[in-house]
Amino acid sequence: MNESNRNTDKLDGAQIILILDDADTQKIPGKLLKIEEEKNRAIIYIDITEAKKGTLTEGRPVRLNIINDDKGILLYTGRAGYILKGRVHIEHLKFLEHVQRRKDFKVSINYVEVVEAVSKEPKDNGAIVKIPVRFKDISAGGACFITEGKNENLEVGDHIITDFTLGRFPIILEMKILRETKEKNNVYSYGCQFIDMKASQESIIRQFVFQTQLGNKKKKNKEKENEGKNKEEENKDEEKNKL
């Protein structure tokens, strides 16, 4: 058993990105069906329409990134083997690197959105209810939102859905409520983890977080620069008054 075998336990069902290196690199999200490192092969499922026509063929060199919340990202190379619709066999699988995931950075936001939850009212027979909330922060792993007052349809462990628009990208996200906290003025906050998120959705969120962090850093630098200029002007005025 090689060193990387220790990293492949219970990976079936993990998100993957199949990479085809062309003039413009194609990154196709999908799911890992099976991996057998001792046989140097894996079976994946992708939306075959995401690949440019004629570019994914048997024998084609590929790169495979397997994404796992606990283990990080496992990087492989290989060749496309048997292809049937969206089911693709990867042969000559070779482990390259195990990239440990860093802690997800979160950024503050102020988004008014609606979350969909299952009604707890017996008379509603499990109907979906829409609840207005305000999102406070977001990361690639989850988000936090607040409500005015306690909402009986939101409980720890519940799965809820929201329709986010991050920049110009609308995405529908499923979340699991991990914690509920009562804050001041009868405000309740809910910490949530994203569930079954597609690789393309995660990419959108990471890009949004990165761009927001970058914008915040530029804003702080500009504020410091202005403070320095103001201080310099004050010092000049003080010198003039001494004359």
Secondary structure by P-SEA (a helix, b strand, c coil): ccccccccccccccbbbbbbbccbbbbbbbbbccccccccbbbbbccccccccccccccccbbbbbbbccccbbbbbbbbccccccbbbbccccccbbbbbccbbbbbbbccbbbbbccccccccbbbbbbbbbbccccccccccccccccccccccbbbbbbbbcccbbbbbbbbbcccccccccbbbbbbbbccccaaaaaaaaaaaaaaaaaaaaaaaaaaaaaaaaaaaaaaaaaaaac
